Amino acid sequence: MAEPATPAAARTPAGTPRRDAVVTRIRRAIVLGELRPGDKLREVHLAARFGVSRPTLREALNLVVQDGLLVQEPYRGFSVTRLDAGAVRDLARTRVPLDLIAVGAILEDPTGRRMQLVREAWHEFDRLAFDPDPLVQHEAHVAFHRGLWAASENTALLRLWPVTEALSTIALAQEQAARADPHRAHAMHAQIVEAVAAGDPAVIEAVLRHHIIDSAEEFLLLDKT
């Protein structure tokens, strides 16, 4: 059995409560749109705002860079990552066939164990989908798709997941900041699980395309307004 993909947070070394609290506050600010894609971060201002030292802040910023939400440029400091329209479309069009590979592996399992893993990922998302904290909603969304790939037990997909997660995290953060709609997200993920459980390849592909590609196009239209 292949090992499941490791969440980004679990790949980082243990740190101080202050540093971890700063990581959470930065991630929340990005998801809420308080820090917008492309925004430059002023370290002196952030250290004072969070009540931490510059070294502690720098550690936190470097961890958020690992998650893909920030970029660091030499001599220019840190800024919030932004995916342009082309990158958003490329990510969406790449994810659909990869998700279909994952689903195909799940349906090939005659024991039903992989489908049970999908249901477990759904139950966890269902539990957190309407959490009052938008950051919890965001991370539950990412975790559901991580769980779908993990359920496939496809070793190539599991190796690709960290890169996919980083890009998806950026795209979802941009989308959630523009249109936070937990009811819509919950309904669409329920459709994915129902389609996979029914096992009709055409329906599964249509549902995934609607959830990933159509949603990306809707967001890009919204982002222009």
C-alpha angles and dihedrals in degrees: 000000000000118000114251120252112272117239114242092244091057092053093061122087121256111272144177122294089242093054093045091049090054091050090053093047093050093048090048092049090053094046092048092048094243085123108041128206109279095020115143115229119228105213097198091051094046094047090054092044093052095037095235137121122264092249091053091048091048091052090051093048091051090054092051088051088057089054089054098242095109134038127207121211125190112261091357102074127212129336136173112268117248129195113206121219093269093052092048091052093045091052093049094047091048095047096056097063091042091051088049090054089052092049092047090056091048092052092047091063106100093194095062090229094122091050088053089056088054090052090050090052088049093049090053091049091046089053093053104030094099099035110143090235110083090204090059090050091050095049091046089055092052091044092055092057090044087054092051091056092042090053089058091062087211105154094205092053091048090054091049094048100085091058092043091048093053093051093042091050090056094046093046092047090053091047096045092050089053099042119007105191112156093174091057092046092049093050094048093050090048088055090052093053092045091049093049091047090051090051100215106145094204093052092045092053092047092051093047092048090051093048097045112022101030091044090052092052091048090051093049090053090049091047090059094059 
